[in-house]
Amino acid sequence: MTLANPGMRYGGFFSYSKFDVLRQLPSKFLPKSAFFVETPSLYKVKEQMQKLNLTYPVILKPDEGERGSGVEKIKNDKDLENYLSDKPERIILQEFITAPHEFGVMYIRRPSEKKGKITSVVFKDELYIVGDGENNLLTLFKKHPRAILYIDFLKEKYADRLNQVLENEEVLMLSKMGNHSRGAIFNDANHLINNLDTTLYDQISNHIDGFYFGRYDVKAESEEALIKGEFKVMELNGVNSEPAHIYDPENSIFNAYKDLFAHWWSIYEISKENRKQGYTETPFPTLVQSLMDK
């Protein structure tokens, strides 16, 4: 598995630097970003924001985080102080991209081929509730078929607002992180595959040393903008990537496993080619020890 992307630590399976991967991409596709090895002071973060010409809101996230853990939208100094109070290390400061639509584009290329292919596209819908002028937030969370699944997270995030009553038809966005573990809904958008310019993804991917398998998580103004190549890459995931369209509620479990197994087979084929070129796998004890050290 770790041979699928020999240029990424552990193939991008876990514990790899997202910042190191992103900074290899052409700047036109990237949000403005900065990296802090140690926990920065509020002053240091704001100093970097000024250098990058950023204003609130911004995104702060762990360099090696997974499934949205530790990713927060920072709206003001108080949010920033709260985030830094946990003494996080190796964190990324990132421009908040206002483009409203988030997509996951799965890209695969065999080392022996110059042209890759896009095998999955997912549209990430946001989690939100709509007020009725009567029930408070906690009640609305419990009534929402998806919010109820994240009730502990939402109770903590909105601890000081649980008794708030929204106006009738007032919308409250609960998660704009585009992550399944944060409540986002994944919608199959594979109808876009044939409209996307694979050559563009080949060109972008060629900037990354030893990259053959992964998912680009991007934001764009619309499907049309995505098709035109007008997007920003928020993250590039390695061999831990999944063809996220399988999580569409309308997809059958049979088709989900079928697509998942097909992607696992691609990992095997890519790894086999890279092994022939002299690359070696990360020893299993090393992987286990790294997981234990996390």
C-alpha positions in Angstrom: 0.0 0.0 0.0 2.8 2.5 0.9 4.3 1.9 -2.6 1.3 3.5 -4.3 2.8 7.0 -3.7 6.5 6.6 -3.0 7.0 10.3 -2.8 4.6 10.6 0.2 5.4 9.4 3.7 3.8 5.9 4.1 2.3 6.5 0.6 -0.1 9.0 2.2 -1.7 6.3 4.3 -1.4 8.3 7.5 1.0 10.7 9.3 2.1 12.5 6.2 2.5 16.3 5.8 -0.4 17.9 3.9 1.5 21.1 3.8 4.6 19.5 2.1 2.3 17.9 -0.5 0.3 21.1 -1.2 3.3 23.4 -1.6 4.4 21.3 -4.6 1.3 22.3 -6.6 1.1 25.3 -8.9 0.2 28.4 -6.8 -2.8 29.3 -9.0 -4.6 26.2 -7.5 -3.8 26.9 -3.9 -5.3 29.0 -1.1 -2.8 31.2 0.7 -1.2 29.2 3.5 1.4 29.2 6.2 2.8 26.5 8.4 3.7 26.5 12.1 5.9 23.8 13.5 5.3 24.8 17.1 2.3 26.3 18.8 2.2 29.9 17.6 1.1 32.9 19.7 -2.0 34.8 18.6 0.4 37.6 17.5 2.4 35.2 15.3 -0.8 34.0 13.6 -2.1 37.5 13.0 1.4 38.5 11.7 1.3 35.7 9.1 -2.3 36.7 8.2 -1.1 40.3 7.6 1.8 39.0 5.4 -0.5 36.9 3.4 -3.1 39.7 3.2 -5.7 37.6 5.0 -8.6 38.7 7.2 -11.1 36.6 9.2 -12.4 34.1 8.6 -9.4 31.8 8.1 -9.0 28.0 8.5 -6.7 26.4 11.0 -6.0 22.7 10.8 -3.4 20.0 11.7 -0.7 19.2 9.2 -1.3 15.5 9.7 -5.0 15.4 10.7 -7.5 13.0 9.3 -11.2 13.0 8.6 -11.6 16.7 9.5 -10.3 16.3 13.0 -9.0 19.6 14.3 -10.1 21.6 11.3 -11.8 24.9 12.4 -13.1 28.0 10.7 -11.7 30.9 12.8 -13.9 34.0 12.7 -12.3 36.3 15.2 -9.6 36.7 17.9 -11.7 34.7 20.5 -11.9 31.7 18.1 -8.2 32.0 17.5 -7.4 32.1 21.2 -9.6 29.1 21.9 -7.9 27.1 19.1 -4.4 27.9 20.4 -5.3 27.2 24.0 -5.0 23.4 23.3 -1.4 24.0 22.3 -1.6 22.5 18.8 1.7 21.9 17.0 2.4 21.5 13.3 -0.7 23.4 12.2 -1.6 25.0 8.9 -3.1 28.5 8.5 -5.1 28.6 5.4 -7.1 31.2 3.5 -10.9 30.6 3.8 -12.1 30.1 0.2 -15.6 31.5 -0.2 -16.5 29.4 -3.2 -19.6 27.6 -2.1 -19.2 24.2 -3.6 -16.8 21.5 -2.5 -15.9 18.5 -4.6 -13.6 15.4 -4.2 -11.9 14.3 -7.4 -10.3 10.9 -7.4 -7.2 10.6 -9.6 -5.2 7.5 -10.5 -2.2 7.0 -12.8 -0.1 3.9 -13.3 3.7 4.7 -13.3 4.1 3.2 -16.7 1.5 5.6 -18.2 1.7 9.3 -19.0 -2.0 9.8 -18.8 -4.1 9.1 -15.7 -7.8 8.9 -15.2 -10.5 10.4 -12.9 -12.4 7.5 -11.3 -14.7 9.3 -8.9 -16.3 12.7 -8.3 -18.2 13.6 -5.2 -20.2 16.8 -4.3 -20.0 17.6 -0.6 -23.2 19.1 0.6 -23.4 21.1 3.9 -25.2 20.2 7.0 -27.7 22.8 8.2 -31.0 23.2 10.1 -33.9 25.5 9.4 -35.7 27.3 12.3 -39.4 27.1 13.0 -39.7 30.0 15.5 -40.6 27.6 18.3 -37.9 24.9 18.9 -34.5 25.7 20.3 -31.2 24.5 18.7 -30.9 21.3 20.8 -34.4 20.2 19.8 -33.8 21.0 16.1 -30.5 18.9 16.3 -32.4 16.0 17.7 -35.2 16.2 15.1 -32.8 16.4 12.1 -32.1 12.9 10.7 -28.4 13.6 10.1 -27.6 16.2 12.8 -28.7 13.7 15.4 -25.8 11.4 14.4 -23.4 14.2 15.4 -25.3 15.3 18.5 -22.3 15.2 20.8 -20.1 17.2 18.5 -22.9 19.8 17.9 -23.7 20.1 21.7 -20.1 20.9 22.3 -19.7 23.3 19.4 -23.0 25.2 20.2 -22.9 24.8 24.0 -23.6 28.5 24.6 -26.5 28.6 22.1 -28.4 25.4 22.7 -31.5 27.3 24.0 -31.5 29.7 21.1 -34.7 29.7 19.0 -34.2 30.5 15.3 -36.7 32.5 13.4 -39.1 30.7 11.1 -37.2 29.6 7.9 -33.9 31.0 9.4 -31.0 28.8 8.2 -28.1 27.8 10.4 -25.1 26.2 8.7 -23.7 23.6 11.1 -20.7 22.4 9.1 -18.8 23.9 6.3 -15.8 21.6 6.5 -17.1 19.3 3.8 -16.2 16.3 5.9 -18.3 13.1 6.3 -17.3 12.9 10.0 -18.6 16.5 10.5 -22.0 15.8 9.1 -21.5 16.7 5.4 -23.6 14.7 3.0 -21.7 13.1 0.1 -23.5 13.1 -3.3 -22.4 11.0 -6.3 -21.2 13.4 -9.0 -19.7 10.9 -11.4 -21.8 12.4 -14.2 -19.0 15.0 -14.3 -16.2 12.6 -14.9 -16.3 12.8 -18.7 -16.5 16.6 -18.6 -13.4 17.1 -16.5 -10.1 17.7 -18.2 -7.9 14.8 -17.2 -4.9 16.4 -18.9 -5.1 19.2 -16.4 -5.0 16.8 -13.4 -2.1 15.0 -15.1 -0.2 18.3 -15.3 -1.0 19.2 -11.6 -0.1 15.7 -10.4 3.2 15.7 -12.2 4.3 18.5 -9.9 4.2 16.1 -7.0 7.1 13.7 -6.6 6.1 10.1 -6.7 2.3 10.6 -6.7 0.0 8.2 -8.5 -3.1 7.6 -6.3 -5.2 10.1 -4.4 -8.2 12.5 -4.1 -8.1 16.2 -4.7 -10.5 18.0 -2.3 -11.3 21.3 -4.1 -13.7 24.3 -3.8 -15.2 25.9 -6.9 -18.0 28.4 -7.6 -20.0 25.8 -9.5 -19.9 22.6 -11.5 -19.1 24.8 -14.6 -16.1 26.3 -12.8 -14.9 22.9 -11.8 -15.1 21.7 -15.4 -13.2 24.8 -16.6 -10.4 24.1 -14.0 -11.3 27.1 -11.9 -10.8 25.7 -8.4 -8.6 25.8 -5.3 -7.2 22.6 -3.8 -7.9 22.5 -0.1 -6.2 19.1 0.4 -4.6 16.3 -1.5 -5.1 12.9 0.1 -2.8 9.9 -0.6 -3.4 6.2 -0.5 -5.9 6.6 2.3 -8.3 8.2 -0.2 -11.6 6.7 -0.9 -13.9 7.2 -3.9 -16.2 9.2 -1.7 -19.2 8.9 -4.1 -19.8 5.5 -2.5 -21.2 7.4 0.6 -24.1 8.8 -1.4 -27.2 7.6 0.5 -28.7 6.5 -2.8 -25.8 4.2 -3.7 -26.3 0.5 -2.9 -23.9 -1.3 -0.6 -23.1 -3.7 -3.4 -22.0 -0.9 -5.8 -20.1 0.8 -3.0 -17.9 -2.3 -2.3 -17.5 -3.0 -6.0 -16.1 0.5 -6.5 -14.0 0.3 -3.4 -12.4 -3.1 -4.4 -11.7 -1.7 -7.9 -9.7 1.2 -6.3 -7.9 -1.2 -4.0 -6.9 -3.2 -7.1 -5.5 -0.1 -8.6 -3.4 0.4 -5.5 -2.0 -3.1 -5.9 -1.2 -2.6 -9.7 0.5 0.7 -9.0 2.5 -0.7 -6.1 3.6 -3.7 -8.2 5.0 -1.4 -10.9 6.8 0.8 -8.3 8.3 -2.3 -6.7 9.8 -3.3 -10.1 11.3 0.2 -10.3 13.2 -0.4 -7.1 11.0 1.1 -4.5 10.4 -0.8 -1.2 7.5 -0.9 1.1 7.5 0.5 4.6 8.1 -2.4 6.9 4.9 -3.4 8.8 6.5 -3.0 12.3 7.4 0.6 11.3 3.8 1.3 10.4 2.5 -0.2 13.6 5.1 1.7 15.7 4.1 4.9 13.9 0.5 4.3 14.7 1.3 3.7 18.3 3.4 6.9 18.5 0.5 9.1 17.2 
